[in-house]
Amino acid sequence: MKKGTWYFEDFYVGQEIPLGCRSVTEEEIVAFATQFDPQPFHVDRDAASASIFGEVIASGWHTCSMMMRMVVDSVLGASSSMGSPGLDKVRWQQPVRAGDTLTVSYITTAVKASSSRPDRGVVWSTWQALNQRGEVACIIEGMGMFGRRPKEDGDA
Amino acid sequence: MKKGTWYFEDFYVGQEIPLGCRSVTEEEIVAFATQFDPQPFHVDRDAASASIFGEVIASGWHTCSMMMRMVVDSVLGASSSMGSPGLDKVRWQQPVRAGDTLTVSYITTAVKASSSRPDRGVVWSTWQALNQRGEVACIIEGMGMFGRRPKEDGDA
């Protein structure tokens, strides 16, 4: 693993990692939804304006996937990540509209070394996306499995 | 709404709706992950073969998104869907590999008419994806908001 890699030992309860911000365009919203979630209010401007949302909104899966990309760019991409067993909660609290900018943070809520497998541990985290009005647009509570830092890698 | 539309009243506890099956290719796995989850074991064949997974596996978000598309094709696409407040659980129980075929079903677990808004209700459901070996690859427990059937639409 290269220098700067995140290992299990680098996560601690209360840790908040800012992941930056990301805007989304109508083109991106429609492209994702056309492939994975072609409900009228995600892909059809006219149908969306007649819906309770008033305009095209992002698929919740798209919002989560955009947040995932930000977690990978800042944390998982240079880490000992061994994948995830799953999520404990997702809440889509505000529609994500074209032109919205999401500011995302990763908050560590629990860590537990594996008792059966000494080479790894589980990190629980909450990912929060605020829109440009400061409203919570999406919250994800999930788990990730991480390898422990090898002894020769300068474990203090 | 057109004939055959799913309204809130069409869901009941214990209902199981088969959504068919869907195979996934390495090209699709890499394309999704390149955009949203570029961890080495999702996008890089060599890195993946050195990982605990042994070969490229689908991003969990990709698996969920593929399942979503199947739910839209069979249910939500012709429904009074008003979006979703969120999910209560996701479990990625088996890696999804190139060439795997997922057989997906939608199981209604609870229904509740809104007390404050007489035009809608919430449906809780479990979506289950089995792979071609009959193993549960992914389970999603979530909610959807649906409009109630209009009186003039033949509400019995």
Interface residues (C-beta under 8 A of the other chain):
Chain A: Q35 F36 D37 P38 Q39 F41 S51 I52 F53 I57 S59 G60 W61 C64 S65 M66 M68 R69 V72 L76 G77 S81 M82 G83 S84 P85 G86 L87 D88 K89 V90 R91 W92 Q93 P95 G142
Chain B: Q35 F36 D37 P38 Q39 F41 S51 I52 F53 I57 S59 G60 W61 C64 S65 M66 M68 R69 V72 L76 G77 S81 M82 G83 S84 P85 G86 L87 D88 K89 V90 R91 W92 Q93 P95 G142
